Amino acid sequence: MLPVDGPPIADGAVEIGADGRIAAVGPRQELGEDERYDGAVILPGFVNTHSHLEYAVYAGFGDGSSFVPWLSTHIERKRRIGLPEMEAIARLGAAECLASGITTVADASFSGAAVTACDELGLRAIVYLEVFGEDASEVTERFEPMRERVAGSLSDRVRLGISPHAPTTVGPDLYEACAATGLPVCTHLAESPAEQEWLLHGTGPYAELADWLPPPAGTTGIRMLAKHGLLDQGVIAAHCVTVDEEEIELLARHDVAVAHCPRSNAFLGCGIAPVSELLAAGVRVGLGTDSPASTPSFDMFDELRMAVAAARARERTPEALTAADALELATLGGARALGLDGELGSLTPGKQADLTVLSLAGTPFVPWDDPAAAVVLGGRPGRVTATLVAGKPRFRKGGMEWHELTDAAHSTRERLLRLPAGSASSR
């Protein structure tokens, strides 16, 4: 058993109370057992600090394109579907997260479909409803109608936030209006060199979209938000790849958390975020899968391995990020980033019983030398035996197939791929 906030416990057990919280943690001989998992590791459920559940079937769209053409492809295809289809996709995304051992997501949601999906599937979530543009009225005209529509699916388990999309697509007035809601804020920041070139000089790939974007700020997104007093501990910044020393200091000073998405950054050619520097500065960092729009899956194990490999490649030392460090980013680190570390992220009595059971039977890591390394290097969704949220099984291997849910989402992917009637390639 890997509590994360303490040493591993051989032949360990977790006692779950009737309230869905962890009642006790310790050796099995002391606590007894109702269920036993041989050759397995019990660990805290993964906290995915940046996802887009509504893009679960977008895998491969625009692969190999540079950032702005890739973004344009997704915008165009998204226009082909409506809310019911977005909800079908989000359900699949929630199911795939649970099957990957993820128990909590911080999801940026274009339509609000992630709220109903997480409510129905039993996934814990903060869902940040996205807004775009310059005008503060977007909060009342776009955000509030979505908020009203999903209100019946909100609970202590599924909470609401707001996501001013990015400094390329959102002006300072709208950022200020989002902050004024008092809700948790998620925004994409310093994701790509193309973003920086547009914001600083009004040039580069984003110039093709100039008619639809706010005027460039003349400075980076982080400095712009700092200038307007919009950096604080209620903000989580996704990516932060192209940050300099001064910007890292600004993030740390204002206690802004960072969602590190190494696979997305790599597949889109954006670069490698300076995780070691962020952590050394005291920035709260969690791990995020982003979405299959930019990465192949919601597979947190692949994300863990990429985080380790990318950090070591950037720093040119295997000490840059250990397996145990990466595992903490995906659990307790993610909980800290979301301000939920009092409730989630470790196997600690009193916390929510959000657990992942991972079988390592048949892998080269059994018997294990370092259980954290065994999980990070040997884990994959197919080895997840069970995922529990608040003590309730939300995924069991072989017991939850979600056939209808999967079929509905894949039918929507076919619609996304279908060319508009009358186009040259459809004749």
C-alpha positions as CSV (number, residue, x, y, z in Angstrom):
1,M,0.0,0.0,0.0
2,L,1.3,3.5,-1.0
3,P,-0.2,6.2,1.3
4,V,1.9,8.8,-0.6
5,D,2.2,11.0,2.6
6,G,4.0,8.2,4.4
7,P,6.1,5.1,3.8
8,P,4.8,2.1,1.9
9,I,3.0,-0.5,4.0
10,A,3.6,-4.1,3.1
11,D,0.5,-6.3,3.1
12,G,-1.5,-3.2,4.0
13,A,-5.2,-2.5,4.3
14,V,-7.6,0.4,4.2
15,E,-10.7,0.5,6.4
16,I,-13.5,2.6,4.9
17,G,-16.2,4.1,7.1
18,A,-19.9,4.3,6.4
19,D,-19.4,8.0,5.5
20,G,-17.2,7.1,2.5
21,R,-14.1,8.3,4.3
22,I,-10.9,6.5,5.3
23,A,-11.3,5.2,8.8
24,A,-7.9,3.5,9.3
25,V,-4.8,2.6,7.4
26,G,-2.3,-0.1,8.5
27,P,-1.1,-3.7,8.2
28,R,-3.8,-6.2,7.2
29,Q,-3.2,-8.3,10.3
30,E,-4.4,-5.3,12.5
31,L,-7.3,-4.2,10.4
32,G,-8.6,-7.5,8.9
33,E,-10.0,-7.8,5.4
34,D,-13.2,-8.0,3.4
35,E,-11.6,-7.9,0.0
36,R,-8.0,-9.0,-0.8
37,Y,-6.0,-8.1,-3.9
38,D,-2.9,-10.3,-4.2
39,G,0.0,-8.9,-6.3
40,A,-1.6,-5.5,-6.2
41,V,-0.9,-2.0,-4.9
42,I,-3.5,0.2,-3.2
43,L,-2.9,3.9,-3.8
44,P,-4.8,7.1,-3.7
45,G,-7.0,7.8,-6.7
46,F,-5.2,9.9,-9.3
47,V,-6.1,13.6,-9.4
48,N,-6.1,14.8,-13.0
49,T,-5.5,18.5,-12.8
50,H,-6.3,19.3,-16.4
51,S,-8.7,17.5,-18.7
52,H,-11.3,18.1,-21.4
53,L,-13.8,15.2,-21.1
54,E,-15.8,16.5,-24.1
55,Y,-12.9,15.7,-26.4
56,A,-12.6,12.0,-25.6
57,V,-13.2,10.9,-29.2
58,Y,-11.1,13.6,-30.9
59,A,-7.9,11.5,-31.0
60,G,-5.7,12.0,-34.0
61,F,-7.5,15.1,-35.4
62,G,-4.9,17.3,-37.0
63,D,-2.0,15.2,-35.8
64,G,1.3,16.6,-37.0
65,S,-0.2,20.1,-37.6
66,S,1.3,23.1,-35.9
67,F,-0.6,24.5,-32.9
68,V,-2.9,27.0,-34.6
69,P,-4.0,24.8,-37.6
70,W,-4.5,22.0,-35.1
71,L,-6.7,24.2,-33.0
72,S,-8.7,25.4,-36.0
73,T,-9.4,21.7,-37.0
74,H,-10.9,21.0,-33.6
75,I,-13.0,24.2,-33.7
76,E,-14.4,23.4,-37.1
77,R,-15.3,19.8,-36.3
78,K,-16.8,20.7,-32.9
79,R,-19.4,22.9,-34.8
80,R,-20.8,19.7,-36.4
81,I,-22.3,18.4,-33.1
82,G,-24.7,19.6,-30.5
83,L,-25.1,19.3,-26.7
84,P,-26.5,15.7,-26.7
85,E,-23.4,14.5,-28.7
86,M,-21.1,16.4,-26.4
87,E,-22.7,14.8,-23.4
88,A,-22.2,11.3,-25.0
89,I,-18.5,12.1,-25.5
90,A,-18.1,13.4,-22.0
91,R,-19.6,10.3,-20.5
92,L,-17.0,8.2,-22.3
93,G,-14.3,10.5,-21.1
94,A,-15.4,10.2,-17.5
95,A,-15.6,6.4,-17.9
96,E,-12.1,6.2,-19.4
97,C,-10.7,8.3,-16.5
98,L,-12.2,5.9,-13.9
99,A,-10.7,3.0,-15.8
100,S,-7.3,4.7,-15.6
101,G,-7.5,5.0,-11.8
102,I,-8.5,8.7,-11.9
103,T,-10.9,9.6,-9.2
104,T,-10.9,13.4,-9.5
105,V,-10.7,15.7,-12.6
106,A,-10.3,19.5,-13.0
107,D,-12.1,19.7,-16.3
108,A,-12.3,22.6,-18.7
109,S,-15.7,22.3,-20.3
110,F,-16.9,24.0,-23.4
111,S,-20.6,23.1,-23.1
112,G,-21.0,22.0,-19.5
113,A,-21.5,18.4,-20.6
114,A,-18.7,17.3,-18.2
115,V,-20.9,18.3,-15.2
116,T,-23.6,15.8,-16.1
117,A,-21.1,13.2,-17.1
118,C,-19.2,13.3,-13.9
119,D,-22.4,13.3,-11.9
120,E,-23.8,10.2,-13.7
121,L,-20.5,8.2,-13.7
122,G,-19.5,9.0,-10.1
123,L,-16.3,10.8,-10.9
124,R,-15.2,13.6,-8.5
125,A,-14.7,16.9,-10.4
126,I,-14.3,20.6,-10.5
127,V,-15.7,21.6,-13.9
128,Y,-14.6,24.9,-15.2
129,L,-17.1,26.3,-17.7
130,E,-15.2,28.0,-20.5
131,V,-15.7,31.6,-21.7
132,F,-14.1,33.4,-24.6
133,G,-13.8,37.0,-25.8
134,E,-13.2,40.5,-24.5
135,D,-16.5,41.7,-23.0
136,A,-17.3,41.0,-19.4
137,S,-20.9,40.3,-20.5
138,E,-19.7,36.9,-21.6
139,V,-20.2,35.8,-18.0
140,T,-23.9,36.6,-18.0
141,E,-24.5,35.7,-21.7
142,R,-22.5,32.4,-21.9
143,F,-21.5,31.3,-18.4
144,E,-24.7,31.9,-16.4
145,P,-27.0,30.0,-18.8
146,M,-24.7,27.0,-18.7
147,R,-24.5,27.3,-14.9
148,E,-28.3,27.3,-14.7
149,R,-28.6,24.3,-17.0
150,V,-26.2,22.1,-15.1
151,A,-27.2,23.2,-11.6
152,G,-29.2,20.0,-10.8
153,S,-26.0,17.9,-11.3
154,L,-23.8,19.9,-8.9
155,S,-23.0,18.5,-5.5
156,D,-20.2,18.2,-3.0
157,R,-18.6,15.7,-5.4
158,V,-19.1,17.7,-8.6
159,R,-18.3,21.4,-8.1
160,L,-18.3,24.4,-10.5
161,G,-15.5,26.7,-11.6
162,I,-15.0,29.1,-14.5
163,S,-12.4,29.0,-17.3
164,P,-11.4,32.2,-19.1
165,H,-9.9,30.1,-21.9
166,A,-6.5,31.7,-22.5
167,P,-4.9,35.2,-22.9
168,T,-5.0,34.8,-26.7
169,T,-8.8,34.4,-26.6
170,V,-9.8,36.4,-23.5
171,G,-9.3,40.0,-22.7
172,P,-8.5,41.6,-19.3
173,D,-12.1,42.8,-18.7
174,L,-13.5,39.2,-19.1
175,Y,-10.7,37.8,-16.9
176,E,-11.7,40.3,-14.2
177,A,-15.4,39.4,-14.6
178,C,-14.5,35.7,-14.1
179,A,-12.5,36.5,-11.0
180,A,-15.4,38.5,-9.6
181,T,-17.6,35.3,-9.6
182,G,-15.6,34.0,-6.7
183,L,-15.4,30.6,-8.3
184,P,-12.2,28.6,-8.9
185,V,-10.5,29.7,-12.1
186,C,-8.6,27.6,-14.7
187,T,-6.9,29.1,-17.7
188,H,-4.4,28.0,-20.3
189,L,-1.2,30.0,-19.8
190,A,2.2,30.1,-21.6
191,E,1.3,26.9,-23.6
192,S,3.2,27.5,-26.8
193,P,5.7,29.8,-28.6
194,A,2.9,30.8,-30.9
195,E,1.0,32.2,-28.0
196,Q,3.9,34.2,-26.8
197,E,4.6,35.6,-30.3
198,W,1.0,36.8,-30.7
199,L,0.7,38.3,-27.3
200,L,4.1,40.1,-27.5
201,H,4.2,41.2,-31.1
202,G,0.8,40.5,-32.8
203,T,2.6,38.2,-35.3
204,G,3.0,34.5,-35.9
205,P,0.4,31.7,-36.5
206,Y,-2.3,33.4,-34.4
207,A,-2.3,36.4,-36.8
208,E,-4.5,34.3,-39.1
209,L,-7.2,34.5,-36.4
210,A,-6.7,38.2,-35.6
211,D,-10.3,39.1,-36.6
212,W,-11.7,36.7,-33.9
213,L,-9.1,37.4,-31.1
214,P,-8.8,40.2,-28.6
215,P,-5.9,42.6,-29.4
216,P,-2.5,41.3,-28.3
217,A,-1.6,42.4,-24.8
218,G,1.9,43.5,-25.6
219,T,3.2,41.3,-22.8
220,T,2.9,37.7,-21.8
221,G,-0.2,36.2,-20.3
222,I,1.3,35.8,-16.9
223,R,2.5,39.4,-16.7
224,M,-0.8,40.7,-18.1
225,L,-2.7,38.9,-15.3
226,A,-0.3,40.0,-12.7
227,K,-0.7,43.6,-13.9
228,H,-4.4,43.4,-13.4
229,G,-4.2,41.7,-10.0
230,L,-5.7,38.5,-11.4
231,L,-3.1,36.0,-10.1
232,D,-4.1,34.3,-6.8
233,Q,-4.4,30.9,-5.2
234,G,-7.8,30.3,-6.7
235,V,-6.2,30.1,-10.1
236,I,-4.8,27.0,-11.8
237,A,-2.7,27.6,-14.9
238,A,-2.6,24.8,-17.4
239,H,0.8,24.1,-19.2
240,C,3.2,27.0,-18.3
241,V,5.7,25.7,-20.8
242,T,7.2,29.0,-22.1
243,V,7.8,30.7,-18.7
244,D,10.9,32.6,-17.6
245,E,12.4,33.0,-14.2
246,E,10.5,36.2,-13.4
247,E,7.2,34.5,-14.4
248,I,7.9,31.5,-12.2
249,E,8.5,33.9,-9.3
250,L,5.2,35.6,-10.1
251,L,3.3,32.3,-10.0
252,A,5.0,31.4,-6.7
253,R,4.4,34.8,-5.1
254,H,0.7,34.7,-5.9
255,D,0.4,31.0,-5.1
256,V,-1.0,30.1,-8.6
257,A,-1.0,26.4,-9.2
258,V,0.2,24.7,-12.4
259,A,-1.3,21.8,-14.2
260,H,1.6,20.0,-15.9
261,C,0.6,18.2,-19.1
262,P,3.8,16.7,-20.6
263,R,2.3,14.5,-23.3
264,S,0.1,17.3,-24.7
265,N,3.0,19.7,-24.7
266,A,5.2,17.1,-26.5
267,F,2.7,15.9,-29.1
268,L,1.9,19.5,-30.1
269,G,5.5,20.4,-30.2
270,C,5.1,23.1,-27.6
271,G,8.1,22.1,-25.5
272,I,8.8,20.8,-22.0
273,A,7.6,22.7,-18.9
274,P,10.3,23.5,-16.3
275,V,8.9,21.3,-13.6
276,S,12.0,21.3,-11.5
277,E,12.2,25.1,-11.4
278,L,8.5,25.4,-10.7
279,L,8.7,23.0,-7.7
280,A,11.9,24.5,-6.4
281,A,10.2,28.0,-6.4
282,G,7.4,26.5,-4.3
283,V,4.7,26.4,-7.0
284,R,2.0,23.9,-6.4
285,V,2.1,21.5,-9.4
286,G,-0.2,18.7,-10.4
287,L,-0.3,16.3,-13.3
288,G,-2.9,16.5,-16.1
289,T,-3.7,14.4,-19.1
290,D,-5.3,17.2,-21.1
291,S,-7.5,15.3,-23.6
292,P,-7.3,12.9,-26.6
293,A,-7.6,16.0,-28.8
294,S,-3.9,16.5,-28.2
295,T,-2.8,13.2,-26.5
296,P,-3.8,9.6,-27.3
297,S,-5.8,9.0,-24.1
298,F,-6.7,9.8,-20.5
299,D,-4.1,7.3,-19.4
300,M,-2.5,8.7,-16.3
301,F,0.2,6.0,-16.3
302,D,1.5,7.1,-19.7
303,E,1.4,10.7,-18.3
304,L,3.4,9.7,-15.3
305,R,6.1,8.0,-17.5
306,M,6.2,11.0,-19.8
307,A,6.6,13.4,-16.8
308,V,9.6,11.4,-15.6
309,A,11.2,11.1,-19.1
310,A,10.6,14.7,-20.1
311,A,12.0,16.1,-16.8
312,R,15.1,14.0,-17.0
313,A,15.6,14.8,-20.6
314,R,15.3,18.6,-20.0
315,E,17.6,18.5,-16.9
316,R,19.9,15.8,-18.3
317,T,19.9,13.9,-15.1
318,P,17.8,11.0,-13.8
319,E,17.5,12.8,-10.5
320,A,15.3,15.5,-12.0
321,L,12.1,13.7,-11.2
322,T,11.9,10.3,-9.5
323,A,9.0,7.9,-9.8
324,A,7.9,8.7,-6.3
325,D,8.0,12.5,-7.2
326,A,5.8,11.8,-10.2
327,L,3.4,9.7,-8.3
328,E,3.0,12.6,-5.8
329,L,2.3,15.0,-8.6
330,A,-0.5,12.7,-9.8
331,T,-2.1,12.4,-6.3
332,L,-1.3,14.7,-3.4
333,G,0.3,17.3,-5.6
334,G,-2.8,17.4,-7.7
335,A,-5.0,17.7,-4.6
336,R,-2.8,20.6,-3.4
337,A,-3.1,22.3,-6.8
338,L,-6.8,22.2,-6.5
339,G,-6.9,23.3,-2.8
340,L,-8.3,19.9,-1.9
341,D,-5.4,18.3,-0.1
342,G,-7.3,18.2,3.2
343,E,-9.8,15.9,1.5
344,L,-7.9,14.0,-1.2
345,G,-4.5,12.8,-2.5
346,S,-3.3,10.4,0.2
347,L,-4.4,7.4,2.1
348,T,-4.9,9.3,5.4
349,P,-7.6,8.6,8.0
350,G,-10.4,11.2,7.7
351,K,-9.9,11.9,4.0
352,Q,-12.3,10.7,1.2
353,A,-11.9,7.0,0.4
354,D,-10.9,7.7,-3.2
355,L,-8.7,4.7,-4.0
356,T,-7.1,2.9,-7.0
357,V,-6.2,-0.8,-6.8
358,L,-3.6,-1.7,-9.4
359,S,-2.6,-5.2,-10.1
360,L,1.1,-5.8,-11.0
361,A,0.8,-9.6,-11.2
362,G,2.6,-10.9,-14.2
363,T,4.8,-7.8,-14.7
364,P,8.6,-7.7,-14.3
365,F,8.1,-5.6,-11.2
366,V,6.8,-8.4,-9.0
367,P,8.2,-8.9,-6.4
368,W,9.0,-5.2,-6.3
369,D,12.0,-3.4,-5.1
370,D,10.5,0.1,-5.1
371,P,6.7,0.0,-5.2
372,A,6.4,3.6,-6.5
373,A,8.7,2.8,-9.4
374,A,6.6,-0.4,-10.0
375,V,3.4,1.7,-10.2
376,V,4.8,4.4,-12.4
377,L,6.8,2.2,-14.8
378,G,4.6,-0.9,-14.7
379,G,1.1,0.5,-14.4
380,R,-1.5,0.8,-17.2
381,P,-5.3,1.1,-17.3
382,G,-5.6,-2.6,-18.2
383,R,-4.1,-3.4,-14.8
384,V,-6.5,-1.3,-12.8
385,T,-8.6,-3.7,-10.8
386,A,-10.9,-1.2,-9.1
387,T,-11.4,2.5,-8.7
388,L,-13.4,3.8,-5.7
389,V,-14.8,7.3,-5.1
390,A,-16.0,8.1,-1.6
391,G,-15.7,4.3,-0.9
392,K,-18.0,3.3,-3.7
393,P,-16.7,1.2,-6.6
394,R,-17.0,3.3,-9.7
395,F,-15.0,0.9,-11.9
396,R,-14.3,-2.8,-11.5
397,K,-12.3,-4.7,-14.1
398,G,-14.6,-7.1,-15.9
399,G,-17.7,-5.7,-14.2
400,M,-18.3,-2.4,-16.0
401,E,-18.1,-2.5,-19.8
402,W,-20.2,0.6,-20.7
403,H,-21.1,-0.8,-24.1
404,E,-23.9,1.6,-24.9
405,L,-22.0,4.6,-23.6
406,T,-19.0,3.6,-25.9
407,D,-21.2,3.0,-28.9
408,A,-22.9,6.4,-28.5
409,A,-19.6,8.2,-28.3
410,H,-18.1,6.4,-31.3
411,S,-21.1,7.3,-33.4
412,T,-20.5,10.9,-32.6
413,R,-16.9,10.5,-33.7
414,E,-18.2,9.3,-37.1
415,R,-20.3,12.5,-37.3
416,L,-17.2,14.6,-36.4
417,L,-15.3,13.0,-39.3
418,R,-18.1,13.3,-41.8
419,L,-17.5,16.0,-44.4
420,P,-20.2,18.6,-44.9
421,A,-22.6,17.7,-47.7
422,G,-21.6,19.1,-51.1
423,S,-17.9,19.4,-50.3
424,A,-15.5,18.4,-53.0
425,S,-14.1,15.4,-51.1
426,S,-17.6,14.1,-50.2
427,R,-18.8,13.7,-53.9
